[in-house]
């Protein structure tokens, strides 16, 4: 464990929590409980911190003084300035410690903790209760106004998140993450008139995408697109794709060419958006990724790691809304169908394309037949673990198909997709 003084004239110290240690989930849970979880609105969801946050280059720090534990800080990637990395140090103090002076000098040299021994990173200190700026912007795209949220729209984002996911205390993302002071990679809302009908929040990411890196893609700075919501009445209006394309346009304007996110492999509607419309690819599979259950995740929450490269030959076709593409399985005459429901049929055997059947409506199946949902998750997890990856001989999920009422994810040999990019 690395310890460093936070101020030359105060006995504050910072401890880096090792997220590779077996004790990591319990240490994080204990820290969050000390800080008032799940009822402290300043805390981010612990399932996000435990998984995606550390994968995107974030770090969790315990704050101590001579009396013991006093708070926590999350070190968020903020971007790059030339050859120097930039971070936001977002800190939260225990809500019971009303007599504790806030560490005004919480901008230490963190080179040792971060492993930067030659060029020190730039650190921006941020506390969620400080004055915040929400600079509303407005860009007309079709019937929607897309832009950064204003101060009166941040509460609408929270309400929509609660409505869609049934998220209670501890499952929501704090309002200050949309502020200029925090500096998110993406903070967008969609409006119809004055009503917020969608949102998208994303963070900067430093590396951690080894499969793409081995394929020669620069992932030193990318965007982790963390959470998106669309009004249920507008889910067939193309709003999700509009928000994602607005995010991609902004990323490309900043010189960022990779957008990454996670998604449930068994949600066919999401797969249609991600692969069929946007032309993203899934080359990572994380079984039992999130340690929670809710109304959309009644069984083990496995996830794909999805990458969209909208500046490549493959990915740029997803930037424009064209005619509805054909989703028939007949487009892939040489396709190896690996399963029929829960029954495994064959191995890929080097086929140019593979098809993996998934439920037509995963959310409904979980609600109506939990045992069947568990069986589907187990059967498809085994297939994904075997065949998905960026390495030679593996497959990237890159499209969807429908045939005779059956719904499929379509995998391409990874060398075919990467060659097209």
C-alpha positions as CSV (number, residue, x, y, z in Angstrom):
1,X,0.0,0.0,0.0
2,X,1.3,3.4,-1.0
3,X,0.9,6.3,1.4
4,X,1.5,10.0,0.7
5,X,1.1,13.2,2.6
6,X,-1.7,15.4,1.2
7,X,-0.5,18.6,2.6
8,X,2.9,19.8,4.1
9,X,1.0,21.4,7.0
10,X,-1.6,18.8,7.7
11,X,-1.4,15.2,8.7
12,X,-3.6,14.0,5.8
13,X,-2.6,10.8,4.0
14,X,-3.9,9.0,1.0
15,X,-4.0,5.2,0.7
16,X,-4.3,3.6,-2.8
17,X,-6.7,0.6,-2.6
18,X,-5.4,-2.3,-4.7
19,X,-8.2,-3.2,-7.1
20,X,-6.3,-6.4,-8.1
21,X,-6.4,-7.8,-4.5
22,X,-9.0,-10.5,-3.6
23,X,-10.2,-8.2,-0.8
24,X,-11.0,-5.4,-3.3
25,X,-14.9,-5.8,-3.3
26,X,-15.1,-6.0,0.5
27,X,-12.7,-3.0,1.0
28,X,-14.7,-0.9,-1.4
29,X,-18.0,-1.9,0.2
30,X,-16.7,-1.1,3.7
31,X,-15.4,2.3,2.5
32,X,-18.7,3.2,0.9
33,X,-20.6,2.2,4.0
34,X,-18.4,4.4,6.1
35,X,-19.3,7.2,3.8
36,X,-23.0,6.7,4.2
37,X,-23.9,4.4,1.3
38,X,-26.4,3.9,0.0
39,X,-28.0,7.1,1.1
40,X,-25.1,9.5,0.4
41,X,-26.0,11.2,-3.0
42,X,-22.3,12.2,-3.5
43,X,-21.2,8.5,-4.0
44,X,-21.1,6.8,-7.3
45,X,-22.7,3.3,-7.7
46,X,-20.3,0.9,-6.1
47,X,-20.8,-1.7,-8.9
48,X,-19.5,0.9,-11.4
49,X,-16.5,1.8,-9.2
50,X,-15.7,-1.9,-8.6
51,X,-15.7,-2.8,-12.3
52,X,-15.7,-0.2,-15.1
53,X,-14.1,2.6,-13.2
54,X,-10.8,0.8,-12.5
55,X,-10.8,-0.7,-15.9
56,X,-10.8,2.7,-17.5
57,X,-7.8,3.8,-15.5
58,X,-9.5,5.2,-12.4
59,X,-8.2,4.7,-8.9
60,X,-9.8,4.7,-5.5
61,X,-8.0,6.4,-2.6
62,X,-8.8,6.4,1.1
63,X,-8.3,9.7,2.9
64,X,-7.0,9.6,6.5
65,X,-5.8,11.9,9.2
66,X,-4.3,11.3,12.6
67,X,-7.7,10.1,13.9
68,X,-8.3,7.5,11.1
69,X,-10.5,7.2,8.0
70,X,-12.1,10.5,6.9
71,X,-13.2,10.1,3.3
72,X,-12.4,8.8,-0.2
73,X,-11.3,10.2,-3.5
74,X,-11.9,8.9,-7.0
75,X,-9.1,9.7,-9.5
76,X,-10.9,10.0,-12.9
77,X,-9.0,10.2,-16.2
78,X,-9.7,13.8,-17.5
79,X,-7.8,13.8,-20.8
80,X,-4.3,14.6,-22.1
81,X,-2.4,17.8,-22.4
82,X,0.4,17.1,-24.9
83,X,2.4,14.2,-23.3
84,X,1.0,14.8,-19.9
85,X,-2.1,13.0,-18.6
86,X,-4.8,14.9,-16.7
87,X,-7.0,13.6,-13.9
88,X,-9.9,14.9,-11.8
89,X,-9.6,14.1,-8.1
90,X,-13.2,13.9,-6.9
91,X,-13.3,13.6,-3.1
92,X,-16.0,12.9,-0.6
93,X,-15.7,13.2,3.2
94,X,-17.7,11.2,5.7
95,X,-21.0,12.9,6.3
96,X,-20.7,12.4,10.1
97,X,-17.4,14.3,10.3
98,X,-18.8,17.8,10.6
99,X,-15.9,18.9,12.6
100,X,-13.2,17.8,10.1
101,X,-11.6,20.6,8.2
102,X,-11.7,19.8,4.5
103,X,-8.3,19.0,3.0
104,X,-7.8,22.3,1.1
105,X,-4.4,21.1,-0.2
106,X,-5.8,17.8,-1.7
107,X,-3.7,18.3,-4.9
108,X,-0.6,16.2,-4.1
109,X,2.0,14.9,-6.4
110,X,0.5,11.6,-7.2
111,X,3.3,10.4,-9.6
112,X,4.3,7.5,-7.4
113,X,0.8,6.3,-7.0
114,X,0.0,6.5,-10.7
115,X,3.4,5.2,-11.8
116,X,4.3,8.5,-13.5
117,X,8.0,8.9,-12.6
118,X,9.1,11.2,-15.4
119,X,6.1,13.5,-16.3
120,X,3.8,14.4,-13.4
121,X,0.1,14.4,-14.2
122,X,-2.1,17.4,-14.0
123,X,-4.6,17.1,-11.1
124,X,-7.9,19.0,-10.9
125,X,-9.5,18.9,-7.5
126,X,-13.2,18.6,-7.4
127,X,-15.7,18.3,-4.5
128,X,-19.3,17.6,-5.5
129,X,-20.8,20.3,-3.2
130,X,-18.7,23.1,-4.8
131,X,-20.3,25.7,-7.1
132,X,-21.0,24.0,-10.4
133,X,-21.5,25.2,-13.9
134,X,-24.0,23.6,-16.3
135,X,-23.6,25.2,-19.7
136,X,-26.5,24.3,-21.8
137,X,-26.0,23.8,-25.5
138,X,-28.5,23.2,-28.2
139,X,-28.0,21.5,-31.6
140,X,-31.0,20.5,-33.7
141,X,-30.9,17.0,-35.1
142,X,-34.1,16.0,-36.8
143,X,-37.0,16.4,-34.3
144,X,-34.7,16.5,-31.3
145,X,-32.6,19.2,-29.7
146,X,-29.3,17.6,-28.5
147,X,-26.8,19.3,-26.2
148,X,-25.2,19.6,-22.8
149,X,-27.8,19.9,-19.9
150,X,-28.6,23.1,-18.2
151,X,-28.9,23.3,-14.4
152,X,-32.7,22.7,-14.5
153,X,-32.2,19.6,-16.6
154,X,-29.9,17.6,-14.3
155,X,-32.7,16.6,-12.0
156,X,-34.6,15.3,-15.1
157,X,-31.7,13.0,-15.9
158,X,-31.8,11.5,-12.4
159,X,-35.5,11.0,-12.6
160,X,-35.3,9.3,-16.0
161,X,-32.5,7.0,-14.7
162,X,-34.7,6.0,-11.7
163,X,-37.7,5.3,-14.0
164,X,-35.8,3.2,-16.6
165,X,-33.7,1.1,-14.2
166,X,-35.8,1.2,-11.1
167,X,-32.6,2.4,-9.4
168,X,-32.8,3.4,-5.8
169,X,-30.4,5.1,-3.5
170,X,-26.9,4.0,-4.3
171,X,-27.6,3.2,-7.9
172,X,-27.6,6.6,-9.4
173,X,-24.9,8.8,-10.8
174,X,-24.4,12.1,-8.9
175,X,-25.5,15.3,-10.6
176,X,-22.1,17.0,-10.4
177,X,-20.7,14.5,-12.9
178,X,-22.4,16.6,-15.6
179,X,-20.8,19.8,-14.5
180,X,-18.0,21.8,-16.3
181,X,-16.0,21.6,-13.1
182,X,-16.0,17.8,-13.1
183,X,-15.3,17.7,-16.8
184,X,-17.1,14.6,-18.2
185,X,-16.1,13.2,-21.6
186,X,-19.8,13.2,-22.6
187,X,-22.9,14.8,-21.0
188,X,-25.8,15.1,-23.4
189,X,-29.5,15.4,-23.1
190,X,-32.2,15.1,-25.9
191,X,-35.1,17.4,-25.8
192,X,-38.5,17.6,-27.4
193,X,-39.5,21.2,-26.8
194,X,-38.6,21.9,-23.2
195,X,-38.9,18.2,-22.1
196,X,-35.9,16.0,-21.5
197,X,-36.5,12.7,-23.3
198,X,-33.0,11.2,-23.3
199,X,-29.5,11.5,-21.8
200,X,-26.0,10.1,-22.2
201,X,-23.1,10.2,-19.8
202,X,-19.5,9.1,-20.5
203,X,-16.0,9.4,-19.0
204,X,-12.5,9.6,-20.4
205,X,-10.6,6.3,-20.4
206,X,-6.8,5.6,-20.3
207,X,-5.9,2.3,-22.1
208,X,-7.1,-1.0,-20.7
209,X,-8.3,-2.3,-24.1
210,X,-5.6,-4.8,-24.7
211,X,-7.3,-6.6,-27.6
212,X,-7.6,-3.5,-29.7
213,X,-4.1,-2.4,-28.7
214,X,-2.6,-5.7,-30.0
215,X,-4.5,-5.1,-33.2
216,X,-2.7,-1.8,-33.6
217,X,-5.5,0.6,-32.5
218,X,-4.4,3.6,-30.4
219,X,-6.5,3.3,-27.1
220,X,-4.3,5.5,-25.0
221,X,-7.3,7.9,-24.7
222,X,-10.8,6.8,-25.4
223,X,-14.3,7.4,-24.1
224,X,-16.1,5.0,-21.7
225,X,-19.8,5.6,-22.6
226,X,-21.3,4.6,-19.2
227,X,-25.1,5.2,-19.1
228,X,-27.8,6.2,-21.5
229,X,-31.5,6.5,-21.1
230,X,-34.3,7.1,-23.6
231,X,-38.0,7.9,-22.8
232,X,-39.9,4.6,-23.3
233,X,-42.3,6.3,-25.7
234,X,-39.5,7.2,-28.1
235,X,-37.5,4.0,-28.2
236,X,-38.4,3.4,-31.9
237,X,-37.7,6.9,-32.9
238,X,-33.9,6.5,-33.4
239,X,-33.1,8.7,-30.4
240,X,-30.5,6.3,-28.9
241,X,-28.6,6.2,-32.2
242,X,-28.8,10.0,-32.4
243,X,-27.3,10.4,-29.0
244,X,-24.5,8.0,-29.7
245,X,-23.7,9.7,-33.0
246,X,-23.6,13.1,-31.3
247,X,-21.2,11.6,-28.8
248,X,-19.0,10.2,-31.6
249,X,-19.0,13.5,-33.5
250,X,-17.8,15.2,-30.3
251,X,-15.1,12.6,-29.7
252,X,-13.8,12.8,-33.2
253,X,-13.6,16.6,-32.9
254,X,-11.4,16.0,-29.9
255,X,-9.1,13.6,-31.7
256,X,-10.6,10.5,-29.9
257,X,-11.3,7.6,-32.2
258,X,-12.5,4.8,-29.9
259,X,-15.7,4.8,-27.8
260,X,-16.2,1.8,-25.5
261,X,-19.1,0.6,-23.4
262,X,-20.6,-2.5,-21.9
263,X,-23.9,-4.1,-22.8
264,X,-25.9,-7.2,-21.9
265,X,-25.3,-9.8,-24.7
266,X,-28.8,-11.1,-24.6
267,X,-30.7,-7.8,-25.2
268,X,-31.5,-8.0,-28.8
269,X,-32.8,-4.5,-29.2
270,X,-29.5,-3.1,-27.8
271,X,-27.5,-5.4,-30.1
272,X,-29.4,-4.1,-33.1
273,X,-28.5,-0.5,-32.1
274,X,-24.8,-1.3,-31.2
275,X,-23.9,-3.7,-34.1
276,X,-26.5,-3.3,-36.9
277,X,-26.9,0.5,-36.7
278,X,-23.8,1.9,-35.2
279,X,-21.4,-0.8,-36.5
280,X,-19.6,-1.2,-33.2
281,X,-18.0,-4.6,-32.4
282,X,-17.8,-6.8,-29.3
283,X,-14.4,-8.4,-28.7
284,X,-14.5,-8.8,-25.0
285,X,-16.8,-10.9,-22.8
286,X,-17.2,-10.5,-19.0
287,X,-19.2,-13.2,-17.3
288,X,-21.0,-12.0,-14.2
289,X,-19.6,-8.6,-14.7
290,X,-21.8,-6.5,-12.3
291,X,-22.4,-7.7,-8.7
292,X,-26.1,-6.7,-8.6
293,X,-29.6,-7.6,-9.6
294,X,-32.4,-5.3,-10.6
295,X,-35.5,-5.4,-12.7
296,X,-33.4,-5.5,-15.9
297,X,-30.9,-8.0,-14.5
298,X,-32.7,-10.7,-12.6
299,X,-29.9,-13.2,-13.3
300,X,-26.1,-12.9,-13.5
301,X,-25.2,-9.6,-15.2
302,X,-22.8,-10.8,-17.9
303,X,-21.6,-8.1,-20.4
304,X,-19.9,-7.6,-23.7
305,X,-17.1,-5.0,-24.0
306,X,-18.1,-3.0,-27.1
307,X,-15.8,-0.8,-29.1
308,X,-17.0,1.7,-31.8
309,X,-14.4,3.2,-34.0
310,X,-16.4,5.7,-36.1
311,X,-13.4,7.0,-38.1
312,X,-12.7,3.6,-39.6
313,X,-14.0,2.1,-42.8
314,X,-16.1,-0.4,-40.7
315,X,-17.4,2.0,-38.1
316,X,-18.1,5.1,-40.1
317,X,-21.1,3.6,-41.8
318,X,-22.8,3.8,-38.5
319,X,-22.5,7.5,-38.3
320,X,-25.3,8.2,-40.8
321,X,-29.0,7.1,-40.6
322,X,-29.6,5.4,-43.9
323,X,-32.3,3.1,-45.1
324,X,-33.3,0.3,-42.7
325,X,-30.7,-2.4,-43.3
326,X,-31.6,-6.0,-44.0
327,X,-31.5,-8.2,-40.9
328,X,-32.1,-11.6,-42.6
329,X,-29.8,-14.5,-41.8
330,X,-29.7,-15.2,-45.5
331,X,-27.1,-12.4,-45.9
332,X,-24.5,-14.9,-44.4
333,X,-24.7,-18.1,-46.6
334,X,-21.5,-19.5,-45.1
335,X,-22.6,-18.9,-41.5
336,X,-22.1,-21.5,-38.8
337,X,-25.1,-21.6,-36.5
338,X,-23.7,-22.6,-33.1
339,X,-26.9,-23.2,-31.1
340,X,-30.6,-23.7,-31.3
341,X,-31.9,-22.2,-28.1
342,X,-30.2,-24.1,-25.2
343,X,-28.9,-26.8,-27.5
344,X,-25.3,-26.6,-28.8
345,X,-25.2,-27.6,-32.5
346,X,-21.5,-27.3,-33.6
347,X,-18.2,-25.5,-33.3
348,X,-17.2,-22.6,-35.5
349,X,-14.5,-24.6,-37.3
350,X,-13.1,-21.5,-39.0
351,X,-16.3,-20.3,-40.6
352,X,-16.2,-16.7,-41.9
353,X,-19.3,-16.0,-39.8
354,X,-21.1,-17.5,-36.8
355,X,-24.6,-17.1,-35.5
356,X,-25.5,-17.4,-31.8
357,X,-29.2,-17.5,-31.0
358,X,-30.4,-15.3,-28.1
359,X,-33.9,-14.8,-26.6
360,X,-36.2,-12.6,-28.6
361,X,-37.1,-10.6,-25.5
362,X,-34.6,-11.1,-22.7
363,X,-36.3,-8.7,-20.2
364,X,-39.7,-10.4,-20.6
365,X,-38.1,-13.9,-20.3
366,X,-36.4,-12.9,-17.0
367,X,-39.8,-11.7,-15.6
368,X,-41.8,-14.6,-16.8
369,X,-39.5,-17.7,-16.4
370,X,-36.5,-17.1,-14.2
371,X,-35.3,-20.7,-14.5
372,X,-35.3,-20.5,-18.3
373,X,-33.5,-17.2,-18.1
374,X,-30.8,-18.8,-15.9
375,X,-30.4,-21.6,-18.4
376,X,-30.1,-19.2,-21.4
377,X,-27.5,-17.2,-19.5
378,X,-25.4,-20.2,-18.7
379,X,-25.6,-21.7,-22.2
380,X,-24.7,-18.5,-24.0
381,X,-22.0,-17.5,-21.5
382,X,-20.3,-20.8,-22.4
383,X,-20.4,-20.0,-26.1
384,X,-19.2,-16.4,-25.7
385,X,-16.3,-17.4,-23.5
386,X,-15.2,-19.9,-26.1
387,X,-15.5,-17.8,-29.3
388,X,-15.4,-14.1,-28.6
389,X,-12.1,-12.2,-28.8
390,X,-9.7,-10.1,-30.9
391,X,-7.1,-12.8,-31.1
392,X,-6.6,-14.9,-34.3
393,X,-9.2,-17.7,-34.6
394,X,-11.7,-15.7,-32.5
395,X,-14.8,-13.8,-33.5
396,X,-16.1,-10.3,-33.1
397,X,-19.9,-9.8,-32.7
398,X,-20.6,-7.2,-35.4
399,X,-24.2,-7.7,-36.6
400,X,-27.6,-9.2,-35.8
401,X,-30.0,-11.4,-37.8
402,X,-33.5,-12.8,-37.7
403,X,-34.8,-16.0,-39.3
404,X,-38.1,-17.8,-38.8
405,X,-38.7,-16.0,-35.5
406,X,-35.3,-16.7,-34.1
407,X,-32.9,-13.9,-33.2
408,X,-29.1,-14.2,-33.6
409,X,-25.9,-12.3,-32.9
410,X,-23.6,-12.5,-35.9
411,X,-19.9,-13.0,-35.3
412,X,-17.2,-12.2,-37.9
413,X,-13.7,-13.7,-37.8
414,X,-11.7,-11.0,-36.1
415,X,-9.2,-10.8,-38.9
416,X,-12.0,-9.9,-41.3
417,X,-13.3,-7.0,-39.2
418,X,-9.9,-5.6,-38.2
419,X,-8.7,-5.7,-41.8
420,X,-11.8,-3.7,-42.9
421,X,-11.0,-1.1,-40.2
